[in-house]
Amino acid sequence: MIDWLNRSARRLPTWCAYCIGLIPIPYLFWQGLNGALGVDPVKALEHAYGEWALKLLIAGLAVTPLRRYAGINLLKFRRALGLLAFAYVVAHLSVWAVLDVQTPGRVWADIVKRPYITVGMAAFLLMLPLALTSNNASLRRLGRGWRKLHRLTYAVVLLGALHFTLLVKGFPLEPLVYLAVVVALLLSRLRVPRRVRLV
């Protein structure tokens, strides 16, 4: 099964991941225009885009543990997952700022006063340099610094999960599950040092 998955991943071009991954953005917007997202389509659309972004960030974070512990190699799609997540974050932010809050003054007021929005905006700002340097030219230009820069991904995913957790009042299960998965994936990336033999 794992060999079949790896062979299929090698044959699938990365542009297919972009094409498939972007489909929900216009589809969800079309649903909102046609009343299929409930009584408050703006909030529903905002939530849907945000959740898609978080899922894609988690998927990108899971690429290395999947290869290390399960032998599933999806490394060629990790950049696509990150850029798709950024696209959904931009869509999420645009719906919130343009359709929900609507005025620059209220946007700034919400960023300052609401902790979950402050955390979400921090995650977005950290994603900007990652998205701008997710290309081969930046990789060649930055050299080893590129890998160090893209370690910001860990902070972005953690802040994204925290944003979702703070957004929902009380202690609902769904955002806590996302947060637990993110923490588990981050911990799985820690390398346990080998025990030093006592002489």
Summary of the structure (lengths in Angstrom):
residues: 199
radius of gyration: 18.7
end to end distance: 44.6
largest distance: 73.3
contacts: 535
relative contact order: 0.10
helix: 80%
strand: 0%
